[in-house]
Amino acid sequence: MLLTGGNFVYVLNRGANAAGGSTCTTADPCLNSNITEFAVGGNGILTYQATFYTQGINPFRLMLDSSGSYLMALDHDAPSNTYCAAELAGATTCGDITVFSINSTTGRLTLVTNAQQTATTAPR
């Protein structure tokens, strides 16, 4: 759970694997994982605002940047492993980071589009 300026709380719902368990793997990924936004009201009462989804699979951690303007979700598995083997010798899978900008008034998250760095365009 992450708090931004005391006004909004973000909760990572990791989901469950196909059997309903909490151990999610590349072969048996978490289903229905999401980020839920709540507004913090009087007396600390939380009110549901919206649900957001990461771009990867098996999210496991949320982090805020130091300014509180961006929320980052770490995904255990990237949506595509096309570039993993090209960049990481012997790798068959790799994770990813989904970045959202945070609207300071509403708390709503907006996906920050990836620049699609590839093996041929990534800085070295």
C-alpha positions, 0 to 999 in steps of 0.5 A, spaced: 500 500 500 502 506 498 500 513 500 501 519 496 501 526 500 495 523 504 490 524 499 490 517 495 492 510 497 494 505 492 493 497 493 497 492 489 492 486 488 497 481 486 491 476 483 491 468 484 494 463 479 489 458 475 488 454 481 487 460 486 493 460 489 498 465 491 504 462 487 504 465 480 510 463 475 511 465 468 508 458 466 502 459 471 501 467 472 497 471 476 490 472 474 486 479 475 492 483 478 491 490 478 492 497 482 486 499 486 486 507 488 482 509 494 481 516 496 482 518 504 477 521 507 475 524 514 477 519 519 481 515 515 475 512 511 477 509 504 473 510 498 474 506 492 476 511 486 478 506 480 482 500 478 488 500 473 492 495 470 500 494 469 503 492 462 506 486 464 505 479 468 505 477 475 506 484 478 509 484 485 511 491 488 509 498 487 514 504 488 513 512 488 518 516 485 521 521 490 516 527 488 510 523 488 508 524 481 509 517 478 507 510 481 512 504 478 509 497 478 514 492 478 512 486 474 516 479 474 514 478 467 514 482 461 509 482 456 514 479 451 520 476 452 523 478 445 528 482 447 530 478 453 535 473 449 538 478 445 540 483 451 541 477 456 545 471 454 541 465 456 535 469 459 528 466 457 524 471 461 525 478 464 521 483 468 518 490 466 516 496 470 510 499 468 510 507 470 504 511 471 503 519 472 499 521 478 494 526 477 495 530 483 488 533 484 484 526 482 489 521 484 488 518 477 493 514 474 495 515 466 500 510 463 507 513 461 508 510 454 514 506 453 519 508 448 520 501 446 527 501 447 530 495 443 537 491 442 538 496 436 536 502 439 538 502 447 543 506 449 550 502 451 
